Amino acid sequence: MSTFMIEPGARLAGRYRLEEPVSDTGGATFWKATDETLARPVAVWTFADGFPRTTEVVHASRATSRVSDSRVTQVFDADDSGPTPYVVEEWVVGQSLAELLAKGPLEPERAAGLVAEAAEALSAANATGLFHLYLTPNKLMWSVGGAVKVTGVGVDAALRGVSAPDPAAADAQGLGKLLYAALTGHWPDSEQSGLPAAPTDSGRPCRPSQVRSGIPPKLDEIVNRAVFRDTGNQAPLASSREVAEALADVPRMVPLPATPANAPPPEHGTSRRSGEFGIVTPPRPPSPPRPQESHPPKKSEKGAARSPGLRQALIGAAALVLFVGVVAGAWVVGSNIGGGGGDSDGTGADGTGNQEAAVEPDEDLDTLEPQNTESFDPGGSGEEHNDRIPNAFDGDASTHWNTQRYNSAEFGNLKEGVGILVDLGEPAELHEVDLNLGNAGPANLEILVGDEPEPGALATSGEAEQASGETNVKLADPVEGQYVVIWFTQLPDEGEHRGTIHEVELRGKM
């Protein structure tokens, strides 16, 4: 289907209903849409036939989805394999800096706090190789949920084919221009996003302090170092990180916009929330001390770590087994004495009949204790809830690790899989993996083993399809390696589309 034929009401991927076009960028159309599966508003990019940079935009969107800072607009889905390529993003409800400045410049502290948040978000994006290169007052949002959002990271540059010889310095300059605009209500260039161009002095834009009185000298200096490279005794600010560091000690008193009429309930903010005036957030209770190591206790420690209730349950179960055994033995003895049945029903004197007795394993397997664990996400940010991974090895099935939430069981077409990487400390022979996947729904998993923690060095050694609850993955042949990955290849095709692991036990021989 051609993008030129797409109209409001059309559905993409059977779930994204396009509602109304918001803007058009030379053949790339930005829509307000609804994700009918999750019943939430989303933003969708579609592309006209012949749009020259569709592939670049889709690839940039996938890269943006790997940025872990949630102040960067989230990408939920991206696909260019069908007749209608598309990108699905977070729909941000709030006010842009341009809208906030419609009533005049901001108070200096609030202007600095807003741009400081943006600088930290872009610093996280730059660290992954992504740059904005097209920062304008419309790209900096203050959402109704109390979060700063930077929109268009990676995507805007790809849409417009924008590049820069020094992209880090270009983003630093863009942040400086945003700060100039927030402080003065002017843009230090030609008119932009409804803001008038800055007044000039001798052919160059005036410093912020020349445009408006009361601007602290520190902020005036930061703008000059970032935008004009007018540094005096200090070096220019040449990256988003340097801008963030220069603004690190400013109060985060960002302006809170009025909630638009008929706006959906606000989501919790993702930035620091000191700018939400009139809201008192109670202090969090102190967290219990966390263990020094991410690997689970040794087998002898695991047993001691279990709760007294569990020990009592185990003792009760043992007593029940003993009672059943005594009753069964008495029944057999009584039957033999009374001649009541013998072999007439095909059951031998030992009561086993034709059933096979339990077979002892050919060899005893050890529990292989991890020496280190971390999330394994080579196609993403590299960190999927690392702080929760010890929960999968603590012997307590009431705790768990889980992946992030995705827009589909196929990870929103953003990556091939995600999992937990286990470092055994030295090569070991792995025979099987016991998993408790809880009740999150059936998922597909693979067990990867290798001598290096890199995708190319890890081979698939076992798999489980549509697995849930307690699952045993037995390898067809034992495999030796130091690193083991429990790897989700398909998430549960229901609910929140995220994988969950409550417990992992690796069994084999050291």
N, C-alpha and C positions, 0 to 999 in steps of 0.2 A: 504494500500500500504506500503510495507517495505521500510525503509529508504535506504537500500542497493540498491534499484532499482531507487532511485531518481537520475536524471541526469540534467545537465543544460537544461533549457527550461521547466522543470516541474513547475506546479503551485500549490500552497497551498492555501486553503480557497478561491479558485477561483480568487485570486487577486495578490498573491505574486509570481512572476516569478523568479525562481532561475537562476542565470547567470553563476557564476563560484565559485567553492569551494576555500576558502582562507586558511583554516587550519582544522586539525582534532585533537580532543582531546580524544583519546581512544574510539571512536565510536560516539562522538558528533561532527558534522560537521558545520563549520562556513562558510556561503555563502555570497557573494555579490548578491543582488537581487534587484528587482524593484517592488514597489507597483504600480500596473497598475491602481488602482482606483484613487490615488492621483498623479500619474506620478512623483514619486520621488524615489531615491535610498534608500534602506534599507539593514540592515544586518539581516540574518536569521540563527538561530540554528536549525538543525534537528538532530534526534537521531536514532542510529541503533537499530534494534531489540535486546532486551536483555541488552541495556545500563542500568546499575544498578541505575543511579541517575536521570532519566528523571523527575520524579515527583518533586524531590528536586529542580532541576534547574527551572522548570516551576513556582513552588511556590516562589522561590527566585526572579525570574524575576518579578512576580506580586508585591512582596514586594518592589523591586527597583523602580517600576513605581510610588510608593507613595512618593518617596523622592522629596521634592519640589525644591531642588537646581539643576538648569539646567546644572551645570557643571558636574553632574553625567549623564552618557549616558542614554538617555530616552528609556524606553520600551514602544512599541506601541501596542503589541498584544502578547498573550501567551495562548496556548490551548493544553491540553493533553487529551481531551475527545474523539478525533478521532483516526483513525488508524495511523496517522502520526503526533505525537506531534511536536510542533514548538514554537519558541520564535522569535518575530520580534523586532529589536532594531533600533535605530538611526544609520545611516551610517555616520561615522565621516571622513571627508576629511581633511587631514593635515599631520603633521609630528609628529612622536612619539619622546619622549626624546631620545630613542636609535638612531633615525635617525638624530636628531639635534646634538648629540654627535659624529657622524661619522667624523665631521670636527674638533673635539677637544672639550675640556671643555668650558663651558659657562662663561661669565663674572659673578663674584660673585653676583652682584645686580640682574642680570637677572635670575640666577639660583634660588636665594632666592625668587624672585617674582613668578616664575613658581610653586615652591613647596608650597608657601604660599597659592596660589589659590587651589591647590590640597588638602591641609590640611583643608581649609574651607569647601570644598565640602564633604570630608570624615567625617568631624565633623557633618555636616547635616545628612549624612547617618547613622552614629553611633548613633545619637539621636533617630532614629527610630528602632534601634536594628540590623541594617545591618552593616557588616564589609567586608573588602576586603580580607585580609589575604594572598593575592598573588600579592603584588605590585612589578612590574618590570618596567624597562624603556620603555617597549612597552605599558604599561597601562596608561601612561600619555601623552596626545595628546595636541598639539597646532593647532587648526583648522584654515583653510584658512579664516574663518569668523571672526577671532580675539577672539576666546574663548578657554579657557582651558577646556579640557574634561578628566574625569577619567573614563576609561572603565572597565567593569568586576566587578563592585561593587555587592557583593552578589552572582553573577552568577559564577565567577571563582572558588570561594570556593566550591560551590555546584557541579560544574563540576568535580572537582578533589577530592571531599570528604575531603577538608582541614578543620581543626578545630584548635583551640588554647585555652589553659586554661585561658588566659587573652586576648581576642580578641582586646580590646581597645589598650593595650600595643603593640600587634603585629602590628596593623596599624600604631601606632606612630613610631615603629622601621622601618617599611617599608617606611614611609615618610622620615625618617632620611637617609635611604639608597639611596633614590632618590636624596636627597640633596647632599649626598656624591658623587654620580655619576655625577650630574650636575656640581659640583665644580671641580672635579678631572679627569673625564673621565674614572674612574675605578669603579668597584663594590666591596663593602667591604665584599666580600665573594668569592666563586668560580665564574668563568666566567659566565656572565649573559647577554643575549640579544646582544651578540657581543661585550660587554665591557670586557676588561681584568680584572682579579682579582686584588685587591689592593695589593700593596707591603706590606710586613709584617716587623715588628720589634719585636724581641723576641717572635715570634710565633703568633702575633696578628696584624690585619690590622693597618697600620699607620694612624695617624690622618690626616685630609685633609690638614692642614698646613704643614705637613711633606712631603706630596706628591707634593704640588704646592705652590709656594710662592705667597704672595699678598692676601691671603684669610683673611678677617676680623676676628679678634678674636671672635666676637659674633657668627658668623656662624660656626666657628670651634667648639665653645662650644655647640651650638645647636645640631650639629651632634653627638658630644660625649654623650650628655645627652640622645638623642633619640636612637642611635644605640648601643653604647658600655656601656651605663649606667655609664659612667665615669663622675661623676658629680662634683667632687671637693666639693665646698661649697653649690651647688645647687642640688635640688631633680631631679631625672630622669624625662624625659618627657614621661608620661604614657598614653597619649591619643591623638587622632588627634586634639582635641580642644586645648590641651596644646601646641602642635606644632604650631597650627594656632596663638595662643596668643603670642608665642615666636617670631613669624615672622610678627606680626601684623603691625609693623612700617616700614617694608622694602618697598622700592619703587617697584611698579608693572611694572617693565621694563622687561617684558617677551619677548623672542625672537620671531620675526615674520618670519615664514618659507616662502620660495618661493612657489608660487602657482604651483601645478603640471600641466603639459600640459593637456589640454582638461578637466580641472576641472569645475564643475558646478559653476554658480554664487555663491559667498559666502553668507552665512546667517549672519545675525547680530550676533555679539558675545554676550555671556551671562555673561562673567566675566567683571571685571573692565577693561577698554579699554586704560589705560595709556601706555601700551606696544606697541601700534600701531604707530610706528614712521612714520612721513611724513603725518599723518592724523590729521587735526585740527578739533576738534568737537566743534561747537559753543555752548556757554552756553545755558542751557535751560531757558526759561522764568520762572519767579517766579510763583509758583502754587498759586491759590487763597486759602485763609484759609479754612480749612475743618471744618465741624461742630464737636462740642465736642462729640456728641452722635451719635450712628449709627441708632437710630430709627427716623422715620419721624416726621415732625411737627404735632401738634394737628390739628383737623379738622378746627378750626378757623384760624390757621396759614397757612394751606394748601391753603385756598382760597386766602389769601393775597399774597402767594408766587407765584401765577400764573401770567403770563405775562400780560401786558396791552392789547396786541393783542388778547389774549384769552378772556379777559373780553369783549372787543369790539365785538368779534365773538358771545359770548353768548347773548349780548344785541341785536345784529342784528337778531339772531335766535328767540329771544323772540318776536321781532317786527314782524317777518315773520309769526310766529304762530298766533299772534293777528290779522294780516291782513287776513290770511286764514280763521280764525274764523268769522270775520265780513262778508267776502264774502259768506261763507257757510250759515250764518244766513240770509243774504239778499236773497239768492237763495230760501231757504225754505219758507220765508215769501211771496216772489213773487209767488212761485208755489201754495201756499194755496189761495192767493187772486185771481189768474187767473184760478184756477181750473185745472191747467195743469198737470194732472197725478194722483194726489191723491194716491190711493193704487193700481192703475191698474198694476204697475210693481212689486208689492209685497213689495214696500218700504213704510214703515210707515211715518207718518208726521215728526217724529224726524230724518229721514234719516238713521236709523241704520239697518233696515231690519231684517234679521235673524242672523246677526253677534252679538256675545256677546259683551256687553260693557266691558270696561276695569275693571278688578276686583281689588279692593284695597287689599293689603296684609292683612292677618289676624292680623298681629302684626308688629309694627315698629322694625326694626333691627338697632342696633348701629354699627358704624364702630369701630372695635376693634383695638386699637392703640398699636403697638409693643413697648416694653420697651427696647428690645435688639434684634439684628439680627446677624446671622453669617452663614457661609456655613456649610452644614451638609454632611460630607463625611466619614462615619465610615469605609468604605472599602478602603480609600485612605489616603492622607496626612492630611486630616482634614481642609485644607484651599484651597478653589477654588475661587479665586478672591474676598476675603473678602472685599477689599477696594471698590468694585463696588456694594456691596449689598444695600447700601443706595439709589442707583439709582432706585431700584425697589419699593421704598416707598416714593419717593419725589414728586409725583403728576405730574411728567413731563414724558410723553410717549416718548420723544425723547432720553431719557437716559435709560440704561438697565444694568442688571447683566447677565453674561453668564458663563456657565461651561467652563472647559478646552476643547480643541479639542481632539477627540478620533478617533481611526482608524475604528470604526464601530458604528452603532447605539446601539450596545450592550456594549458600553464602552470598546471595544477591548478585551472583555472577562476578564477584570481586576477587575470589581466590579459589584454590582447589581444595583447601582443607586447613585444619588447625588442630593442635593437640598439646600434649604434655611431653616434654623431653626429660628423660631420666638418665642421669649419669651414675653408673654403678661403681665408678672409681677405678675399675680394672676390668679387663675382658672376662665375661662369664658366659656359660652355656644356658640359654633360655629355652625352656620347654613349653611353658604355658603362662597365661595371664588371667587372673581372676579379677573381674570387674563388678562393681555395683553401680549401675547407671540410673538408679532411682526410677521415678515414674514420669520422666520428661517425654516419653514417647519413643518409638523405634527409631534407631539411627544406624548408619553404616560406619564401621570402624576398620582400621587396619593396624597391625603391629609392625613397626619398622625397626630394624636392628642394624647397627653398623659400628665401625671403629672411630668415626668422626661425627660430630654433631652438625653435619652439613647435609642438605637434601640429596646431593649426588652420592654421598657415602652411605646412605641408609637404604636398605632393601626391604621390600614388603615380605614378611615372613609368616603372617597369619592374618585372617580377616573374619569379621562377623557382620552379617547383613541383617537389617531390621532387628537389631539387638536392643533389649531393654531389661531393666531389673538386674538380677544377678546373672552374669554371663561369664562363661569360661571359654577363652580362646586358646585352643590347643594347637601348637605349631605342628605341621605335618612332619617336619624334621627339626631337631634341636639346632639352634643357630647361635654362634658365638659372636659376641660383640660387647663393647663397653657402654654403648648408648642405645636406649630403647625409647621409641616414641609411640604413645597411644594416640592415634591419629583419626579424627573425625573426617570422613570423606562426604558424608551427607548428614545433615542435621534432621531432627524430628520434623516431619512435614505437617506440623500442627502447632498451635499455640504460638510461642515467641520465637521459634526457630533458633534454638540455642542448645548446644550439647552440655550435658551435666555428668560428672563423675563423682560419686560419693566415696568410693574406695577402690584402690588398686593394690594388687599383690602379684609380684613377679616371682615365678617359681622356676628353678633350674639348678645348676651346679656351678659353683665358683671354681 
